[in-house]
Amino acid sequence: GKCPEQRLEFAKFLHHELPIRISQRVMELTKLPCDLALRPGVGDVVRWYAQYARDFLAIKCPETLDDLPEFDKTCMNVFSNHTEIIVYIGLGVHDLRMELGERYDIVQPEIDRVLNHFFMARIGMRFLMQHYLDSRENKEGFSGIIQEQMNPVKVCQAA
């Protein structure tokens, strides 16, 4: 949002929603077959996500504009740390694949299903955080990361 009051309302929404969504991702990863969530890489991501949820729960819900800097800092930290997650999960999966050899084919569909859902949900969380963080800039023609007068037809035609 362009006005500070809209940012405050969005921050309240995210303060409630992000710990839930992050915790759901932790639970999802812990259900991976072959104890994949306990292996290096995936286990690191599980611990990071659990800490991210605790980080959001440790700060108070923003009630005034003066509360936003602390929330912004937590959001920025989680958003910035998200970048290595793909590599770490890949390392854990690769390790399991090497250990199981051809037997990996048996568990691959379940691993793929869980990780596809995990990564789609991760994209959604990153979208929400980036939109909130970018809304601080009040960039002309944008509301956060959303271009206000964007025409999808023209974008497709220009591609």
MOPE-V435081 format. One record per residue. N is the residue number from 1. PHI is phi in degrees with one decimal (NA if undefined). Layout:
n=(N	N)
phi=(PHI	PHI)
This chain:
n=(1	2	3	4	5	6	7	8	9	10	11	12	13	14	15	16	17	18	19	20	21	22	23	24	25	26	27	28	29	30	31	32	33	34	35	36	37	38	39	40	41	42	43	44	45	46	47	48	49	50	51	52	53	54	55	56	57	58	59	60	61	62	63	64	65	66	67	68	69	70	71	72	73	74	75	76	77	78	79	80	81	82	83	84	85	86	87	88	89	90	91	92	93	94	95	96	97	98	99	100	101	102	103	104	105	106	107	108	109	110	111	112	113	114	115	116	117	118	119	120	121	122	123	124	125	126	127	128	129	130	131	132	133	134	135	136	137	138	139	140	141	142	143	144	145	146	147	148	149	150	151	152	153	154	155	156	157	158	159)
phi=(NA	-81.9	-93.4	-57.4	-65.7	-66.8	-61.0	-62.9	-64.7	-66.2	-62.5	-61.5	-60.0	-65.8	-60.5	-76.7	-82.0	-62.8	-60.4	-66.5	-64.1	-65.7	-63.2	-62.9	-67.4	-60.2	-61.2	-60.3	-65.5	-69.5	-92.0	-63.6	-68.4	60.2	52.1	-57.8	-68.9	-94.7	-80.2	-54.9	98.0	-66.4	-61.6	-62.0	-63.2	-58.9	-64.6	-61.6	-63.4	-60.2	-67.8	-59.9	-61.0	-62.2	-60.7	-68.3	-71.6	-78.3	-100.9	-76.4	-64.3	-62.4	-109.9	-133.4	-61.5	-67.8	-82.8	-65.2	-57.3	-66.6	-66.0	-58.3	-62.0	-64.6	-61.4	-63.5	-61.1	-64.9	-63.0	-67.2	-74.7	-66.9	-67.2	-86.3	-62.4	-59.8	-64.1	-65.5	-65.7	-59.7	-63.9	-64.5	-66.8	-60.7	-59.2	-64.8	-61.5	-66.1	-67.8	-84.9	60.9	-64.2	-66.7	-60.1	-57.2	-70.5	-95.7	-55.9	-58.7	-69.4	-62.0	-60.4	-61.6	-64.8	-69.7	-60.7	-66.0	-56.1	-71.2	-64.7	-66.6	-61.6	-60.4	-61.4	-65.3	-64.1	-59.5	-60.4	-66.9	-65.1	-60.0	-62.2	-64.2	-70.9	-67.2	-68.5	-80.6	50.6	-67.4	-56.9	85.5	-128.0	-119.5	66.6	-100.8	-96.9	-77.0	-68.3	-109.0	-72.1	-116.3	-58.9	-63.0	-66.0	-63.5	-65.3	-67.4	-79.1	-74.6)
